[in-house]
Structures are given as structure tokens and as C-alpha cells.
Amino acid sequence: MPEEIIHAAGMVPIRLTGDSQEPALEEANAYMYINTCSFVRSCLDLVLRNQYHFLDGFVSAATCDCPRRLTDVWKHYDFTPFVHIVDVPRKMTKSAHDLYHNEVQGLKDRLEGFFDVEITDEALRQTIKVFNRTRELLKELYDLRKSDCPPITGAEVLEVLNAGFKMPREEFNGLLERLVGEASSGQRAVKGKFRLMINGSPLNNPEFVKTIEDLGGLVVVDELCTGVRHWWDLVDDSPEIDPVEALSRRYLNNFPCPRMFPPEERFNRALQLVKDYRVDGVVSEVVRYCVHCAHDQPLLRRRLEIQGVPVLELSIEYGASGTGQIMTRVQAFLEMLEGRARR
Ligand code: SF4
């Protein structure tokens, strides 16, 4: 979902990330089948608990059946005056691009008509610069995590990303600039026994990552749609390209999510991250009933293991904080890494 279109209309795009704790989901379960992923039910649960009462509209992407069904419920119960769904192809072919370009243009036209605003090319170009600045700053922050003792933990990075989903972007960029400046000063160095990557379904509970880090693993990078898959690629801001075209190209060709086909591009990028960030092991969290991740994970796992990178697979409910059984499994994984290091 190209947030820039909303920002260029003079509005504030807020990303729905559901609850950052594991909610009971009693309310949401009354509206959606429980085999809908708990990420989507968590978002619905917050709506039903009146936590998104400040929203004027809801724009969803038809990435899989779960957000589609959430959009149906949203529309049926009129949670916000404006509701729109953007179709997103699974391939990156020429016809897929044409289709997606029409979808992005359709969102722009609907926003303009519904809210009686004009989204000019100039506003879009300006917005693209603001959002690209976020991406550059996050890249700088992530680059600092490549060092032996990074200045920031994985749990803290997740807090930063969460803030970015919910704040006016210009304000977030200002804070991020300060953070990157402080983190680059060399005054803080975090040491972990092992360098880990987290990948899988959306994740927004810093407590989950903190549990892993408290046990001795340091999360130095992720491959998540709430992490690198969200911000990695820049939008082409050259003056000769039409801004809607630039946005639709970037969002379709972006660091792919497990729903995209063929999956090789994503696997290659994930393996490159493992190399660049000198990852010792991967913790893969798959939210229950997230079919895309569940189907894709064994294929990625095989590629990682061929490279000698062990993977811990965890099937969790969205928002899980990493207590109980998860903690035991992470502990056993870290012990296994320790055993390998001693050999
Ligand atoms: S991709 Fe997975 S986590 Fe995301 S909405 Fe679909 S099923 Fe849920």
C-alpha cells in the first residue's frame, strides 16, 4: 500500500499493526473465523475496542484472504466513512505492473473524489523525498548493526519502527536523525553471544525480541514486513518519471514478501542479509494461519541450512511476547549455537 498517496493528499497514514501484546481476541473471534491469521484478528480486535476511533478511512491491500475479509467486515459495519482495497498482483511482469499502476491511480482518484482534495504531482514528488529520507535513515541505523557491538538492540529497533508506523512522517524523520546521530557517536556498544536474524510474519511486539536478547542472542537484522521488507527500497525520485509510475514500480518490485512469485528474489535477498550482517542463526516466527509464510518457510530454511545457518522455527500467535515454551525453545537453540561454536 503506497502510503505516499495518502500523505500527498495532506493526510496522515497510520499503519495498522494490531496489538503489541497477545490479545484474547474474543471480540474479533465473534466476527471472523479463527482460521483467519491472528495478525488480522488483532487489528479487528483493536477496532472493536474503539482504539482506532480517530481514523477517517481505511485502505487495505489484497495481499491475501485475511485482509480481504477484514475489509469486508470493516465495510459492512462502517467502521470508517472511507474504505478502499488495493489489489496487488503476485508477479512482477509487465501486465502485473500495468494492473498495479491502475490500482494505485484508482486509490488516488478515489481519495481525491471522496475527500475533495487534489493530489498534485508536485505534492507526490515532495512526499517521495520525505519517505525516501526515512528509508535512508533506517538504512544508516541498520548499517550500524553490522558492527561487532552494535549501538542498539533488536528490541529497540522494533520500537523505533513501531513509532514510525504511527507518527507524522516529518516528525519521525527528525527523531530518527537524532537517534542515528547519537547511535553513531560510539558511546554505546551492545554485546550478544550470537548474532541473529528474525524473519517470518509481521512482528510488532518488542518484548518478543527482548526475550531472545535477554537469553544471549542479539538480533542484528530482520526480514519482516514490519522491518526491512517495509523500508528497504527507495522510490525513484528523478524528475523525468511520473510519480504514480515511480510509486507503483517501487511497491511492486520492493523487497518481496512471501506472497510474491517466484520466491527466488526474496531468498537471495535474505541470504545476502545473513552474509552482510554476519548472522549466526535465524529465528523464524510464523503467525498461526499465515499461509504464505508457513508455505514459504521450509524453502528458505533449506537454503539457509545449505549455507550452514541454523533456523529455529516458532509457530506463534500474533503479539506473543516470548514466554513459556517459546523461551525454552530459544534457550535450546542458543545452546545448540554454543555447542557448534565450541567445535
Ligand atoms: S500475509 Fe500472513 S500475516 Fe499477513 S495478513 Fe496474510 S496471513 Fe496474515
Boltz pocket constraint, residues with backbone or C-beta under 6 A from the ligand:
constraints:
  - pocket:
      binder: B
      contacts: [[A, 37], [A, 38], [A, 39], [A, 40], [A, 63], [A, 64], [A, 65], [A, 66], [A, 67], [A, 201], [A, 202], [A, 287], [A, 289], [A, 290], [A, 291], [A, 292], [A, 293]]
      max_distance: 6.0
